[in-house]
Amino acid sequence: MAAGITGVGRILNNRIAVMHGVNLDQLGQRDPAHYGSMDLAALERQIGQWAQGLGLSARFFQTNHEGVFVEHLHGLRGLADAVILNPGAWTHYAYAIRDALELTGLPAVEVHLSAVDRREDWRRRSVISELCVATVSGKGPDGYREALEILSKELT
């Protein structure tokens, strides 16, 4: 039986890859005014609960190495039906991540805990946004819930 197919031939479309980029492993220690006080483990537990409530299965990944982030994106085909990504500062200049995201062919939502559009000028540019079905910014952890809801509708 092919991955993503049930015994009755129905495509599952519920596997969400949640990718966290550079410095997101430092949540809980970074400026709480921008990033909140929740650490990455707690954030992932919360995202997992929201995903389960929507009938989705979330798998998590975090790295501080751009090439590893790219390689993980390369490996998503056949393992995920959609992706939520917060590349951190890479959002603003990492064309290798953009190209890897494009190669996946998966629906994606870009998420940022802080309101990047109200911060420094360099944070206002995203090299991945045009490849995403939506961008959610400035809503803290709830931005991930919104991203899951968007992808749930996208996949049905």
C-alpha positions in Angstrom: 0.0 0.0 0.0 1.4 3.4 -0.9 2.2 5.9 1.8 -0.7 8.3 2.4 -3.3 5.9 1.1 -5.7 3.9 3.4 -6.9 0.4 2.7 -10.0 1.8 1.0 -8.0 4.0 -1.3 -8.7 7.4 0.4 -5.8 9.8 0.4 -5.1 10.9 4.0 -3.8 14.4 3.4 -3.2 15.0 7.1 0.6 14.9 7.5 1.9 18.4 8.4 5.7 19.0 8.7 6.3 21.9 11.1 9.8 23.3 10.5 11.5 25.7 12.9 14.7 27.5 11.8 17.6 29.4 13.2 17.4 30.5 16.8 13.9 29.0 17.4 15.5 26.5 19.8 16.2 29.6 22.0 12.5 30.4 22.5 11.8 31.2 26.2 15.2 32.9 26.4 14.7 35.4 23.6 13.0 38.8 24.0 9.5 37.9 25.3 8.1 41.1 23.9 8.6 39.7 20.4 8.6 35.9 21.0 6.7 35.2 24.1 7.8 33.1 27.1 7.0 29.6 25.8 10.0 27.4 25.0 10.1 25.3 21.8 9.1 22.0 23.5 6.0 23.6 24.9 5.2 25.3 21.6 5.5 22.0 19.8 3.3 20.2 22.3 0.6 23.0 21.8 0.9 22.7 18.0 0.5 19.0 18.3 -2.7 19.3 20.3 -4.1 21.8 17.9 -3.2 19.5 14.9 -4.8 16.5 16.6 -8.0 18.5 17.2 -8.2 19.2 13.4 -7.5 15.5 12.5 -3.9 16.4 11.4 -0.7 14.7 12.3 2.2 17.1 13.0 5.9 16.2 12.8 8.5 18.7 14.1 11.9 19.7 13.0 14.3 22.4 14.1 17.9 23.3 13.1 20.3 26.2 13.3 22.0 25.0 10.1 20.6 26.3 6.8 21.9 23.4 4.7 20.2 20.9 7.1 17.0 22.9 6.8 17.2 22.6 3.0 18.0 18.9 3.1 14.9 18.3 5.4 12.7 20.2 2.9 14.1 18.0 0.1 13.1 14.9 2.1 9.5 15.9 2.7 8.1 14.6 -0.6 6.1 11.5 0.2 6.4 12.1 3.9 4.2 15.2 4.3 1.1 16.6 2.7 1.8 20.2 3.7 4.4 22.3 5.6 4.4 25.1 8.2 7.7 26.8 8.3 9.2 29.5 10.4 12.8 29.8 9.1 13.6 32.6 11.5 16.1 35.1 10.0 16.6 32.9 7.0 13.1 34.1 5.8 14.6 37.3 4.7 17.5 36.2 2.5 17.9 32.4 2.2 17.1 31.7 -1.5 18.3 28.1 -1.0 15.4 27.5 1.4 13.1 29.2 -1.1 14.2 26.9 -3.9 14.0 23.8 -1.7 10.4 24.8 -0.6 9.5 25.2 -4.3 10.9 21.8 -5.1 8.6 20.1 -2.5 5.5 21.2 -4.4 3.7 21.1 -1.0 1.2 23.7 0.2 3.0 25.8 2.8 2.2 28.5 5.4 4.9 30.8 6.6 4.6 31.6 10.3 6.3 34.2 12.5 5.7 34.6 16.2 6.5 38.3 16.1 5.0 41.0 13.9 7.8 41.1 11.4 6.0 43.8 9.3 6.3 46.2 12.3 9.9 45.5 13.1 13.3 46.4 11.5 13.2 47.1 7.7 15.2 44.0 6.9 12.6 41.7 8.6 9.8 43.0 6.4 11.1 41.1 3.3 10.3 37.4 2.8 11.9 35.4 0.1 9.4 32.5 0.6 6.0 34.3 1.0 5.1 34.1 -2.7 5.4 30.3 -2.5 3.1 30.0 0.5 -0.7 29.9 0.5 -0.6 32.3 3.5 1.7 34.1 5.9 0.7 34.4 9.6 2.7 37.0 11.6 2.5 38.6 15.0 0.0 36.2 16.6 2.5 34.4 18.8 1.8 30.7 19.2 -1.8 31.1 18.0 -0.3 31.8 14.6 0.5 28.1 14.3 -3.1 27.2 15.1 -4.2 29.5 12.3 -1.7 28.0 9.9 -3.0 24.5 10.8 -6.6 25.6 10.1 -5.5 27.1 6.7 -3.8 23.9 5.7 -6.6 21.7 6.9 -8.9 23.6 4.5 -6.3 23.6 1.8 -5.9 19.8 2.0 -9.7 19.0 1.9 
